Amino acid sequence: MSAMENESPAFEDEFLTTKQIADALKKNLGTIQRWCREGKLPAAKIEGTYIVRRVDFDDWFRSKQPAMQLSSDDQLVQA
C-alpha cells in the first residue's frame, strides 16, 4: 500500500494525484507526469510519485482556461 493510500480524507481533499488530473483533463497519465517533471504543472515528488496541491492545480487550470472554471465537485463549468 502506498503512502497516498494511507492518508486521511483531509489529505485527499488537499492534494491530487497525477491519475486524478489525467482523468479530469482526459489526458494520458504519461503526459501529466511529464508536465510535472518539466515544471509545467506545479507538483511535488514524494516517494517517486508526483502530487499536486488542489489549490495549485486550480490556479494552473484557470491560467490555461480563463473562460472555464472547476466547480466544487471538480466538474468543468462555463465561467
N, CA, C and O atoms as a GROMACS GRO file, in nm:
protein
  316
    1MET      N    1   0.085  -0.117   0.000
    1MET     CA    2   0.000   0.000   0.000
    1MET      C    3   0.090   0.124   0.000
    1MET      O    4   0.185   0.132   0.078
    2SER      N    5   0.060   0.221  -0.087
    2SER     CA    6   0.143   0.340  -0.097
    2SER      C    7   0.111   0.439   0.014
    2SER      O    8   0.010   0.427   0.083
    3ALA      N    9   0.199   0.538   0.030
    3ALA     CA   10   0.178   0.641   0.132
    3ALA      C   11   0.049   0.718   0.104
    3ALA      O   12  -0.020   0.758   0.198
    4MET      N   13   0.016   0.740  -0.024
    4MET     CA   14  -0.106   0.814  -0.059
    4MET      C   15  -0.231   0.738  -0.014
    4MET      O   16  -0.329   0.800   0.026
    5GLU      N   17  -0.229   0.605  -0.020
    5GLU     CA   18  -0.346   0.527   0.017
    5GLU      C   19  -0.369   0.525   0.167
    5GLU      O   20  -0.479   0.495   0.213
    6ASN      N   21  -0.265   0.558   0.245
    6ASN     CA   22  -0.276   0.557   0.390
    6ASN      C   23  -0.322   0.691   0.448
    6ASN      O   24  -0.344   0.701   0.568
    7GLU      N   25  -0.335   0.792   0.365
    7GLU     CA   26  -0.362   0.926   0.415
    7GLU      C   27  -0.510   0.945   0.447
    7GLU      O   28  -0.596   0.871   0.401
    8SER      N   29  -0.536   1.046   0.528
    8SER     CA   30  -0.672   1.078   0.571
    8SER      C   31  -0.750   1.148   0.460
    8SER      O   32  -0.690   1.196   0.363
    9PRO      N   33  -0.882   1.153   0.471
    9PRO     CA   34  -0.963   1.224   0.372
    9PRO      C   35  -0.923   1.370   0.356
    9PRO      O   36  -0.930   1.424   0.245
   10ALA      N   37  -0.880   1.436   0.464
   10ALA     CA   38  -0.838   1.576   0.454
   10ALA      C   39  -0.719   1.589   0.360
   10ALA      O   40  -0.712   1.683   0.280
   11PHE      N   41  -0.626   1.495   0.368
   11PHE     CA   42  -0.510   1.495   0.279
   11PHE      C   43  -0.557   1.477   0.135
   11PHE      O   44  -0.510   1.546   0.044
   12GLU      N   45  -0.650   1.385   0.114
   12GLU     CA   46  -0.700   1.358  -0.020
   12GLU      C   47  -0.774   1.478  -0.078
   12GLU      O   48  -0.772   1.498  -0.199
   13ASP      N   49  -0.838   1.558   0.007
   13ASP     CA   50  -0.907   1.678  -0.041
   13ASP      C   51  -0.809   1.788  -0.079
   13ASP      O   52  -0.839   1.870  -0.165
   14GLU      N   53  -0.694   1.790  -0.015
   14GLU     CA   54  -0.597   1.896  -0.038
   14GLU      C   55  -0.504   1.869  -0.156
   14GLU      O   56  -0.450   1.963  -0.215
   15PHE      N   57  -0.484   1.742  -0.190
   15PHE     CA   58  -0.390   1.704  -0.295
   15PHE      C   59  -0.457   1.619  -0.402
   15PHE      O   60  -0.555   1.550  -0.376
   16LEU      N   61  -0.402   1.626  -0.522
   16LEU     CA   62  -0.448   1.545  -0.634
   16LEU      C   63  -0.334   1.457  -0.683
   16LEU      O   64  -0.218   1.498  -0.679
   17THR      N   65  -0.366   1.338  -0.729
   17THR     CA   66  -0.266   1.252  -0.791
   17THR      C   67  -0.261   1.284  -0.940
   17THR      O   68  -0.352   1.347  -0.994
   18THR      N   69  -0.156   1.240  -1.005
   18THR     CA   70  -0.146   1.261  -1.150
   18THR      C   71  -0.258   1.184  -1.221
   18THR      O   72  -0.306   1.229  -1.326
   19LYS      N   73  -0.300   1.072  -1.167
   19LYS     CA   74  -0.410   0.996  -1.228
   19LYS      C   75  -0.540   1.075  -1.219
   19LYS      O   76  -0.616   1.080  -1.316
   20GLN      N   77  -0.567   1.137  -1.105
   20GLN     CA   78  -0.688   1.217  -1.092
   20GLN      C   79  -0.687   1.333  -1.191
   20GLN      O   80  -0.790   1.365  -1.251
   21ILE      N   81  -0.571   1.395  -1.208
   21ILE     CA   82  -0.560   1.507  -1.303
   21ILE      C   83  -0.577   1.457  -1.446
   21ILE      O   84  -0.648   1.519  -1.525
   22ALA      N   85  -0.512   1.345  -1.479
   22ALA     CA   86  -0.525   1.288  -1.613
   22ALA      C   87  -0.671   1.256  -1.644
   22ALA      O   88  -0.719   1.285  -1.753
   23ASP      N   89  -0.741   1.197  -1.548
   23ASP     CA   90  -0.882   1.163  -1.568
   23ASP      C   91  -0.966   1.290  -1.588
   23ASP      O   92  -1.052   1.295  -1.676
   24ALA      N   93  -0.942   1.392  -1.506
   24ALA     CA   94  -1.020   1.516  -1.514
   24ALA      C   95  -0.998   1.588  -1.646
   24ALA      O   96  -1.092   1.644  -1.704
   25LEU      N   97  -0.873   1.586  -1.695
   25LEU     CA   98  -0.840   1.658  -1.819
   25LEU      C   99  -0.851   1.571  -1.943
   25LEU      O  100  -0.834   1.618  -2.055
   26LYS      N  101  -0.880   1.441  -1.922
   26LYS     CA  102  -0.887   1.344  -2.031
   26LYS      C  103  -0.756   1.344  -2.110
   26LYS      O  104  -0.755   1.348  -2.233
   27LYS      N  105  -0.646   1.338  -2.035
   27LYS     CA  106  -0.511   1.331  -2.092
   27LYS      C  107  -0.446   1.201  -2.048
   27LYS      O  108  -0.488   1.138  -1.950
   28ASN      N  109  -0.345   1.161  -2.122
   28ASN     CA  110  -0.267   1.043  -2.088
   28ASN      C  111  -0.191   1.068  -1.959
   28ASN      O  112  -0.138   1.177  -1.937
   29LEU      N  113  -0.185   0.966  -1.873
   29LEU     CA  114  -0.113   0.978  -1.746
   29LEU      C  115   0.033   1.019  -1.769
   29LEU      O  116   0.087   1.099  -1.694
   30GLY      N  117   0.095   0.964  -1.872
   30GLY     CA  118   0.234   0.999  -1.903
   30GLY      C  119   0.251   1.146  -1.936
   30GLY      O  120   0.354   1.206  -1.904
   31THR      N  121   0.152   1.205  -2.000
   31THR     CA  122   0.156   1.348  -2.032
   31THR      C  123   0.156   1.431  -1.904
   31THR      O  124   0.234   1.525  -1.890
   32ILE      N  125   0.069   1.397  -1.811
   32ILE     CA  126   0.060   1.470  -1.684
   32ILE      C  127   0.190   1.454  -1.606
   32ILE      O  128   0.240   1.551  -1.548
   33GLN      N  129   0.245   1.334  -1.602
   33GLN     CA  130   0.372   1.312  -1.532
   33GLN      C  131   0.484   1.392  -1.597
   33GLN      O  132   0.571   1.445  -1.528
   34ARG      N  133   0.484   1.399  -1.729
   34ARG     CA  134   0.587   1.479  -1.799
   34ARG      C  135   0.571   1.626  -1.766
   34ARG      O  136   0.671   1.695  -1.743
   35TRP      N  137   0.447   1.676  -1.764
   35TRP     CA  138   0.425   1.816  -1.727
   35TRP      C  139   0.478   1.845  -1.587
   35TRP      O  140   0.536   1.950  -1.563
   36CYS      N  141   0.459   1.750  -1.495
   36CYS     CA  142   0.512   1.767  -1.359
   36CYS      C  143   0.664   1.768  -1.361
   36CYS      O  144   0.727   1.855  -1.300
   37ARG      N  145   0.722   1.673  -1.429
   37ARG     CA  146   0.868   1.661  -1.437
   37ARG      C  147   0.930   1.786  -1.498
   37ARG      O  148   1.035   1.832  -1.454
   38GLU      N  149   0.866   1.841  -1.601
   38GLU     CA  150   0.917   1.958  -1.672
   38GLU      C  151   0.882   2.090  -1.603
   38GLU      O  152   0.926   2.196  -1.646
   39GLY      N  153   0.804   2.084  -1.495
   39GLY     CA  154   0.767   2.204  -1.422
   39GLY      C  155   0.652   2.281  -1.486
   39GLY      O  156   0.624   2.393  -1.444
   40LYS      N  157   0.586   2.223  -1.584
   40LYS     CA  158   0.471   2.288  -1.647
   40LYS      C  159   0.349   2.285  -1.557
   40LYS      O  160   0.261   2.371  -1.567
   41LEU      N  161   0.343   2.187  -1.469
   41LEU     CA  162   0.235   2.172  -1.372
   41LEU      C  163   0.301   2.168  -1.234
   41LEU      O  164   0.387   2.084  -1.211
   42PRO      N  165   0.262   2.256  -1.143
   42PRO     CA  166   0.328   2.261  -1.012
   42PRO      C  167   0.301   2.132  -0.932
   42PRO      O  168   0.186   2.099  -0.904
   43ALA      N  169   0.408   2.062  -0.897
   43ALA     CA  170   0.393   1.934  -0.828
   43ALA      C  171   0.512   1.909  -0.736
   43ALA      O  172   0.618   1.968  -0.751
   44ALA      N  173   0.489   1.820  -0.642
   44ALA     CA  174   0.597   1.771  -0.554
   44ALA      C  175   0.610   1.622  -0.581
   44ALA      O  176   0.512   1.553  -0.607
   45LYS      N  177   0.733   1.573  -0.575
   45LYS     CA  178   0.756   1.430  -0.594
   45LYS      C  179   0.787   1.369  -0.458
   45LYS      O  180   0.887   1.404  -0.395
   46ILE      N  181   0.702   1.279  -0.414
   46ILE     CA  182   0.716   1.215  -0.284
   46ILE      C  183   0.722   1.065  -0.307
   46ILE      O  184   0.630   1.006  -0.363
   47GLU      N  185   0.831   1.004  -0.263
   47GLU     CA  186   0.850   0.860  -0.279
   47GLU      C  187   0.826   0.816  -0.422
   47GLU      O  188   0.765   0.712  -0.447
   48GLY      N  189   0.874   0.896  -0.518
   48GLY     CA  190   0.863   0.860  -0.659
   48GLY      C  191   0.729   0.890  -0.724
   48GLY      O  192   0.709   0.858  -0.841
   49THR      N  193   0.638   0.952  -0.649
   49THR     CA  194   0.504   0.981  -0.700
   49THR      C  195   0.480   1.132  -0.697
   49THR      O  196   0.501   1.196  -0.594
   50TYR      N  197   0.435   1.186  -0.809
   50TYR     CA  198   0.400   1.328  -0.812
   50TYR      C  199   0.263   1.349  -0.748
   50TYR      O  200   0.170   1.273  -0.772
   51ILE      N  201   0.253   1.455  -0.668
   51ILE     CA  202   0.125   1.501  -0.615
   51ILE      C  203   0.116   1.651  -0.639
   51ILE      O  204   0.217   1.721  -0.645
   52VAL      N  205  -0.005   1.698  -0.653
   52VAL     CA  206  -0.029   1.839  -0.683
   52VAL      C  207  -0.128   1.893  -0.581
   52VAL      O  208  -0.234   1.834  -0.559
   53ARG      N  209  -0.093   2.005  -0.519
   53ARG     CA  210  -0.189   2.068  -0.428
   53ARG      C  211  -0.309   2.113  -0.509
   53ARG      O  212  -0.294   2.172  -0.616
   54ARG      N  213  -0.428   2.085  -0.458
   54ARG     CA  214  -0.551   2.121  -0.530
   54ARG      C  215  -0.554   2.270  -0.564
   54ARG      O  216  -0.593   2.307  -0.675
   55VAL      N  217  -0.514   2.354  -0.471
   55VAL     CA  218  -0.516   2.499  -0.495
   55VAL      C  219  -0.420   2.536  -0.609
   55VAL      O  220  -0.451   2.624  -0.689
   56ASP      N  221  -0.305   2.469  -0.617
   56ASP     CA  222  -0.211   2.496  -0.726
   56ASP      C  223  -0.267   2.450  -0.859
   56ASP      O  224  -0.253   2.518  -0.961
   57PHE      N  225  -0.332   2.334  -0.858
   57PHE     CA  226  -0.395   2.285  -0.981
   57PHE      C  227  -0.504   2.380  -1.026
   57PHE      O  228  -0.511   2.414  -1.144
   58ASP      N  229  -0.589   2.424  -0.934
   58ASP     CA  230  -0.698   2.516  -0.969
   58ASP      C  231  -0.642   2.644  -1.030
   58ASP      O  232  -0.693   2.693  -1.131
   59ASP      N  233  -0.537   2.700  -0.968
   59ASP     CA  234  -0.475   2.822  -1.021
   59ASP      C  235  -0.416   2.797  -1.160
   59ASP      O  236  -0.434   2.877  -1.252
   60TRP      N  237  -0.345   2.685  -1.175
   60TRP     CA  238  -0.284   2.650  -1.304
   60TRP      C  239  -0.392   2.634  -1.410
   60TRP      O  240  -0.380   2.685  -1.521
   61PHE      N  241  -0.499   2.561  -1.375
   61PHE     CA  242  -0.606   2.537  -1.470
   61PHE      C  243  -0.671   2.667  -1.514
   61PHE      O  244  -0.696   2.688  -1.633
   62ARG      N  245  -0.699   2.754  -1.420
   62ARG     CA  246  -0.762   2.883  -1.454
   62ARG      C  247  -0.672   2.965  -1.545
   62ARG      O  248  -0.721   3.036  -1.632
   63SER      N  249  -0.542   2.956  -1.525
   63SER     CA  250  -0.450   3.032  -1.609
   63SER      C  251  -0.446   2.978  -1.752
   63SER      O  252  -0.416   3.052  -1.845
   64LYS      N  253  -0.477   2.850  -1.768
   64LYS     CA  254  -0.478   2.788  -1.900
   64LYS      C  255  -0.612   2.800  -1.970
   64LYS      O  256  -0.618   2.803  -2.093
   65GLN      N  257  -0.720   2.809  -1.893
   65GLN     CA  258  -0.856   2.813  -1.946
   65GLN      C  259  -0.932   2.927  -1.880
   65GLN      O  260  -1.020   2.901  -1.799
   66PRO      N  261  -0.902   3.052  -1.912
   66PRO     CA  262  -0.966   3.163  -1.842
   66PRO      C  263  -1.118   3.166  -1.854
   66PRO      O  264  -1.185   3.224  -1.768
   67ALA      N  265  -1.175   3.108  -1.958
   67ALA     CA  266  -1.320   3.110  -1.974
   67ALA      C  267  -1.388   2.992  -1.905
   67ALA      O  268  -1.511   2.984  -1.905
   68MET      N  269  -1.311   2.901  -1.847
   68MET     CA  270  -1.366   2.784  -1.781
   68MET      C  271  -1.322   2.783  -1.635
   68MET      O  272  -1.218   2.840  -1.602
   69GLN      N  273  -1.400   2.720  -1.549
   69GLN     CA  274  -1.365   2.705  -1.409
   69GLN      C  275  -1.403   2.566  -1.363
   69GLN      O  276  -1.483   2.498  -1.427
   70LEU      N  277  -1.344   2.524  -1.251
   70LEU     CA  278  -1.384   2.399  -1.188
   70LEU      C  279  -1.488   2.430  -1.083
   70LEU      O  280  -1.470   2.520  -1.001
   71SER      N  281  -1.598   2.356  -1.084
   71SER     CA  282  -1.697   2.370  -0.978
   71SER      C  283  -1.645   2.300  -0.855
   71SER      O  284  -1.540   2.236  -0.859
   72SER      N  285  -1.717   2.310  -0.746
   72SER     CA  286  -1.674   2.250  -0.620
   72SER      C  287  -1.665   2.099  -0.630
   72SER      O  288  -1.594   2.037  -0.551
   73ASP      N  289  -1.735   2.036  -0.726
   73ASP     CA  290  -1.728   1.891  -0.742
   73ASP      C  291  -1.639   1.852  -0.861
   73ASP      O  292  -1.656   1.744  -0.919
   74ASP      N  293  -1.544   1.938  -0.897
   74ASP     CA  294  -1.443   1.913  -1.000
   74ASP      C  295  -1.499   1.899  -1.141
   74ASP      O  296  -1.435   1.839  -1.227
   75GLN      N  297  -1.617   1.953  -1.166
   75GLN     CA  298  -1.674   1.950  -1.299
   75GLN      C  299  -1.643   2.082  -1.369
   75GLN      O  300  -1.650   2.189  -1.307
   76LEU      N  301  -1.610   2.075  -1.497
   76LEU     CA  302  -1.583   2.196  -1.573
   76LEU      C  303  -1.715   2.270  -1.596
   76LEU      O  304  -1.815   2.209  -1.634
   77VAL      N  305  -1.714   2.400  -1.572
   77VAL     CA  306  -1.833   2.481  -1.595
   77VAL      C  307  -1.793   2.608  -1.669
   77VAL      O  308  -1.681   2.658  -1.654
   78GLN      N  309  -1.883   2.659  -1.748
   78GLN     CA  310  -1.858   2.784  -1.819
   78GLN      C  311  -1.859   2.899  -1.720
   78GLN      O  312  -1.950   2.910  -1.638
   79ALA      N  313  -1.759   2.985  -1.727
   79ALA     CA  314  -1.749   3.098  -1.633
   79ALA      C  315  -1.844   3.209  -1.672
   79ALA      O  316  -1.850   3.312  -1.605
   0.00000   0.00000   0.00000
